[in-house]
Amino acid sequence: QEAEVVRTRDPQRLAQCEVVVDVGGEYDPERHRYDHHQRSFTQSMRSLRPDKPWTTKLSSAGLIYCHFGSQILAGLLGQPEDSPVVTALYDKLYENFVEEIDAMDNGIAPGEGEPRYALTTTLSARVGHLNPRWNDPDQDTEVG
């Protein structure tokens, strides 16, 4: 909770960070490196958690959710990580929210015919809502 958030692609700065997400070209959960941009990266929820059915390639957001989602939900709910409520909520949040982010970030279309995942909005639209409107007097994009 007290972590400092640093936005950088500088390898020297990244080497000093305890956790690196979506940059650095490395997936190594033991060292807390969670990037999905390597050509060799093919991980899905199912490949990392065989008890889960989803095969959509994970984005960095999906990697963080995969590794820490149950723990965070359990803490928020005040329940054990393996409780049925935490498990059900984890699955529903992935299926109805995070999987879409994974797919959009990896350029995966919902599919031809029967959609692969529910499309309720897009990652681009969510980010766009954080940006200032064209006529806002304060055009600082970092605020959002």
N, C-alpha and C positions, 0 to 999 in steps of 0.2 A: 504493500500500500504506500510505502514511503519512497518508492523508486522514482528516480529522475528519468524522464522520457527524453531521449536524444534522437533527433532526426539527422542522419548522416549516411553517406555511402563511403566515407573515408575508412579504409581498412585498418588504419592505426587506431582510430577512435573505436571502431567496432571491436577490435581485439581487447579493448579495455572494458567492454560492456559485459554484464553478467548474463543478459538475455538479448538475443538479436532476432528480430522478426522481419521477414519479407525483404531482406537485403543480405548481402554477404555470400550468396551462392552456395549455401551449405545447409544440409539438414542433418543435425546431430543432436538428438534430444538429451543425451547425457551431458553435453556441453551447453545446452539451451540455445541451440541455433536452429531457427525455424524458417528456412527459406524454401520455396518450391520452384525457383527459376532455373534449376539445372536441367539440362537435356535428359539426364539419367533419372530424374525424379518421376516416379509413377505411383506414389502412395495414394491409397484411398482409405476411407474409414474401415472398409472390410479388410484391407491388407494389414492395417495396424491393430484393428480390433476385430478378429474373425467372428465374434458373436454379433456383429452388426452387418446389415445387408447392403449398404450403399457402396457403389463402385465408382462414383464420380471422383476424378482426380482432385486431391485436396489443394486448396490455396494455403497461404500462410495463416489466414484466419481459421481455416478448417484444421490445420495442424495444432494451433493453440487450443481450439475447442476440443479436438480429439484428446490431447494430453491433459488438459486442465478443466474442461467443462464440467465433468461430474464433481470434481472437488469444489469448484466455485459454487455450483448449484447446491451441493450438500451444505456448504457453509451458509449460503443465503437462506436456505430452508430450515437449518438447524436439524438436519437428519443425516443418518449415515450415508456414505457414498453409495453403498449397495442397496439402499432402500428402494422398494418398488416405485415410490413417488419420484425420487431422483432419477431413476432409470427411465421412467416414462417421460418425464419432462426433458431429459437429455435427448432422447430419441425424437420427440416431437419438435424440439428446437432445431435439431440438426435437419430433420426432414423438411420442415416448413420455413426455415430461415437460413441456416448456415450453408446447406447444400447449394442453394441458389447462388450464394456468394462464391463458393468454390467453383461452380460451373461457369459463372460469368467471368470470373477472374482468369480462368483457364480457356476461355473462348469456346465453351461447350454449349451448343444450342440445346433448347429443351427437347428437341428430337423431331423427327418426321413422323407424322401421325400421332400416336400416343406420346404425350410429353414425358420426358425422363424425370422432370422435377417441376414443382409448382412455381410459376412465375407470378409473384404478387407485386413486384416492383423491380427495379434494377439497381445494381450497385452504383452505376453512374448517376441515376436519379437521386439516390440517397446522398451521395457526395455533393451533387449539385445543390441540394437543399441547404448544405452547410456554407456554400459560397455566398458572398454578398450579391444582392440583386444589382442589375446594371445601373440603377439610379440611386443606390445607397451612397450617402455622403462618405461613409467609411468603407473603403475598398480593401481592407486588410483581410486577405484570405486565410491567414493563420488563426484568426479569432474563432472561426467555425471549427 
